[in-house]
């Protein structure tokens, strides 16, 4: 009887927690990606105006990769949470 109760009760608790976890991680990565946009744009502006050096361009490229990865992981986290909640 207890085994049956656990088999029916545990998935009902774990599934929403798994979905919530993915939403929290997705939000964290979206915030990290959006925070990095400002400094990345500043580096690009300095390099594009001709005042910057190669290090500004290199920092822009690294920042752009960081922003794309952060936003991509954030969107993926929300997408995965939606998939979990629908199944």
Secondary structure in CASP SS format (residue, H / E / C, confidence):
PFRMAT SS
TARGET T0000
AUTHOR 0000-0000-0000
METHOD secondary structure of the structure
MODEL  1
X C 1.00
X H 1.00
X H 1.00
X H 1.00
X H 1.00
X H 1.00
X H 1.00
X H 1.00
X H 1.00
X H 1.00
X H 1.00
X H 1.00
X H 1.00
X H 1.00
X H 1.00
X H 1.00
X H 1.00
X H 1.00
X H 1.00
X H 1.00
X H 1.00
X H 1.00
X H 1.00
X H 1.00
X H 1.00
X H 1.00
X H 1.00
X H 1.00
X H 1.00
X H 1.00
X H 1.00
X H 1.00
X H 1.00
X H 1.00
X H 1.00
X H 1.00
X H 1.00
X H 1.00
X H 1.00
X H 1.00
X H 1.00
X H 1.00
X H 1.00
X H 1.00
X H 1.00
X H 1.00
X H 1.00
X H 1.00
X C 1.00
X C 1.00
X C 1.00
X C 1.00
X C 1.00
X H 1.00
X H 1.00
X H 1.00
X H 1.00
X H 1.00
X H 1.00
X H 1.00
X H 1.00
X H 1.00
X H 1.00
X H 1.00
X H 1.00
X H 1.00
X H 1.00
X H 1.00
X H 1.00
X H 1.00
X H 1.00
X H 1.00
X H 1.00
X H 1.00
X H 1.00
X H 1.00
X H 1.00
X H 1.00
X H 1.00
X H 1.00
X H 1.00
X H 1.00
X H 1.00
X H 1.00
X H 1.00
X H 1.00
X C 1.00
END
